[in-house]
Amino acid sequence: MRQYELMLDCLEKMSLPESRSNVAARASGLRIQLSKGSTLLALKMSLKVLDPLEMLNRSLQARYQAISGMLAAVGETLSGLRGLREDLAFDQLLADTVRVVAELDLEELKVPRQRKTSGRYTGHAIGHVAKTVCDYYRPLYFLLVDTATQQLEERFHDNSSLRKCQALENVLLGEGCGDIAAELSAYEEIDWADLQIQLELFRRKRSVKNLSDAIDILRGMAPELRGEYCEVEKLVRLLLVSPASSAEAERSFSALRRLKTWLRSTMTQLRLNSLAVCHVHQKVLDLIDVDALIEEFVSKNETRAFIFGKCK
């Protein structure tokens, strides 16, 4: 939005007759649409709602996102969205839009022509017709906020699978375990009676605030000591194979598309796996001694040694 004026100037230059006919026509049409105050208001209303959702999206893409932390972030976003559903918030947004419209000399905001509501819907009553810009756009703004709020609640708060994962995490963190066996009896691989005993011992001298803490503690244990907490380890493994977010898995598919292009269609599975490992662990790859790699590559056969010589 900060580059709105520059974008209009750019479209104006692109729409000049000197430009190619199809490019000029498209640029001209787009500039006419963006020159309307209603378009600017629609963009501002969308950003008002999408900006908090974008911040939530970045937060949920963390690698070790916990269920409880994720739901807390969703609750914070829902609280912020509900705060946007106020007359004062819309009035400020409308006033800011009117100011920008005047500064950029755009088409003024006005109430568009409204269709008359059919009598079978209104009966003998007179259908409501918005007479001011504020009355017309305010319900649209509230509808946008309500839709975003409703979708977030349905996706996260009304999700039975997510609640089950949260129950597993609560068992590990000791937050309202209750009757564990009755709530999570579907996981037959865990002996819940032994797990309760092991969790009491596990948390007695160790502070476990999230899943990452439990992972670090188990990794730092000797094999004999870890065997004493075998059920706790099973619980941690269950939480690891049921991640709170699928963003990391989705990123792997995006990386695969970049690695195996149309020009690499004959790549073998072994080479593809090796490239994928290098792509995922780029930081580790940067620490490798390249000279040692080159020397090992050259020393594999006599032909390479003859072509490249010995590395110093």
N, C-alpha and C positions, 0 to 999 in steps of 0.2 A: 504493500500500500504506500510505502514511502517513495516508491519509484513510479507512482501512478502518472504524474505529469510527464515524466520522461518517456514512459511507455506510449502515451498519447501522441507526443511529438514524433516518436519513432514510427508509429503507425501512419501518421500524417505524411511523413516522407515516403514511406513505402507505397502509399496510395497515389502518388503522383503519376501522371501519364507516362513518364519516362520508364517506370518500372514495367516488368512483364505483366501482361493483361490479367492472368489468373491471380498472381500475387497481389497486384494493385486492387483488384475487386475484393479479395478476401480481407486485405488490410483495411480497406475502406469500410466494409461491413462491420468488422470488429471494432473499429474506432467509433462508428456511429453508436454501437451498442454500449461501449464503455463511456461514451460521452453523456449518457443518461444518468441523472441523479438516482433513479431507482436501482440501476445496476450497482452503483457505488454503495448504496445502502444495503443491498443484498449481500455484497461482498463483506461489508463491515459486520453485518449480523452473523454471517457464517464464521468469520474469524473469531468473533466473540465467543462462539461455542467451540470451535475446532481447536483454538489455542490450548485450553486446558486439556482437551482430549489428546493433543499431540504430546504434551508434557507427560501425561499418563502413559502414553504409548512408549515413550523413551524409557520411562521408569520400569515398565513391565518387561522390557527386553533385556534386563540384566541377567547375567548367566546363572547366578545362584539366587534367583528371586524366590522368596519363601511365600507360602500361601497366605499366612497371616499378614505379612508385609504388603503383599499384593492387594488383599482385601482392604487393608488400611488405606493404601493409596487410592483405591477406587472410592472408598468412603469419603476421602478428602476431596476428590474431584466431584463427586455427587453433591457434596455440601457447597462447593463453589458454584456449580451449575444452578443449584436451587437459589443461590444468592443472586444470580443473574435474572431470575424470573420476578422482577420487580419493576414497577412503573418508573421509578427513578433511574434505574439502569437503562431502560429503553429511551427515556427522555434525554439522557446524556448522550447516548449513541446517536439519536436523531439530531440533536443540536450540533454535534461534531460533524455529522454528515452534511448538514445545511451549511456549515462554515466552509468545509472543503469544496462544496459545490460552488459557492460564491467565489472562492479564491481561484479555482481552476476554470471558472466560467462554463460550467456544465449545464445541461438541461435541468431546470428546476424540478424538484419533487412535486408531484401532483397526484391526485386520486385518479386511477385509471377508470375507464368506462366499465361499469358493473352490470352484469346480466341480472335481469329480474328473476327472482326465485319463483319456481313453479308453484301454483296455488295448491297442488296436492301435498306439498311439503309444509306450507305455511298456514293452510286453511284460510279462515277469514281474517287472520291477523296480517298486519302489514309487515313485509319482510324488512329486515334490518339492512340499511344502506349506509356505508361509511361516508361521512361528509368531509372529514379532514384527513390529512396525510397520517396524522398520529393514530386516528381511529382505524385506518385501513391496515397499516403495517404492524401495529402493536400485536394483534392476534397471530400474525404470521411469525413474529419474533418469539412469542410465547410457545407457539406450536413447535418451532425449531428446538427450543430449550427442552420442552416436554418430551420430544422424540428422543433426543440424546440421553436424557435422564432415564427414560423408560428402557431403552436398549441396554444401557449399562446395568440397570438393576436386573433385567432378565438374563443377561449374559453371565453375571457374576453372583448375585445374591440368590437367584432362583435356580442355581445349577447344582443338581444332586451329586454329580461326580466331583465337583469342586468341594462340596461340603464333606464328602468322604475323605478326600485328600487332606482337608483341613483337620479332620478328626485324627488322622494318622499323625500329622505334625503336632497336634495338641498332646497326643500321647507321649511323643518324644520330649516335648518341652515341659510336660507336667502341668498343662493348663486345663483343668476340668476333665480329667480322664474319665471319671464315672465308671460305669460298667463297660469295660473295654471289650470283653468277649461278646457281649450282646450287640454292641454297636458295629464292630468290625469283624464279625465271625466269618465273613466271606474269605478272609485271608487265612487259609488253612495252614499255610507254611509256617506260621508263627505260633508258638506256644505262649498264649497270653498270660497264663499263670506264672510261667518262668520269666516272662518279660517284665511283669510288675516287680518281681523281686530284683531283677537285674537293673531296672531303671532306678530303683531306690539306692542301690549301691553305686550306680554310675553317676548319679547327680549329687551324691553326698559330698564328694570332695571336688567336684568339677562344676563349673558354671556353663550351662548350655542355654544360650539365648536364641540360637537359630540353627538351621541345618548345617551351615558351614562350620560352626563350632564343633558339632558332633563329629563331622568328617575329620577335622584336624586332630581331634582327640584320639579317635580310633586309629588313624594313620600313625600317630606317634607312639602307640602302644606296642609292646613286645608281642609276638605271636601267641605266647602262652597266656598273657593277660587278656588279649583280645578274645581268645577262646572262651574266657569266663563270661564275656558279654556277647555270646553268639546271637541271642535273640535281638539285642539292641542293634547289632550289625545288620541283621535281616531287615529290621524296621528302617534303618537308614538306606539300605539298598532299595527297598520299596519306594521310598520317597525320591530317590535319585532316578529311578526308571519311570516315575510319574512326575515330570517336571511341571512347575507351576505355569510356565510359559513355553510355547512351541517356537519362539522366535529363533532360538539357536538352531533348531532342526530346519526351519525354513531358510535360514541363511546358508545352510549347507547345500540346499538345492539351488539357490541362486549362484553359489560358488561353482557348482557343478556345470551350470550353464555357461559360465565364463571359461571353465577349464576345457570342457569337451565341445569345441566349436565345430562348425561344418568342415573346417580345414583339418580337423583332427579326428575325422570319423573312423580312421583305421587304428586308432590308439588301442593298445591292449589293456586289459583290466588291471594288470600289475602296474603298468605305468600310470594309469589313471589314479589308482589308489595312492601311489607314491606322490603324485602331484597334489592330490587332495590333502595328504598329510602335510606337505610343505606349505600349502596355502593356509591351512588351519593354524599351524604352529610357526607363523612367520617370525615371531620374536625369538624363538629358539633357533630358527634357521639363521638369523642374523648373527648369532654368537658363534657359529661354526667357523673353524679355521679353513678358509678357502684354499690356501696353499696346500694344506694337507690333503684336501679332497682332490685337487688337481694331481698331486703326486701319486695318490692311490689309483686314480683313473688311468694315468699314463702307464703305471707299472703293471696293469692287468695283463697286457700282452706285448709281444715284441714289436708288432707293427706300430702301436701307439708310441712306444719308446723311440722307434726309428724316426717317426714323423715329428713328434713334439720334442724329443730330446729329454734330457734329465732336468727336472726342476731344481732350482737352487733354493 
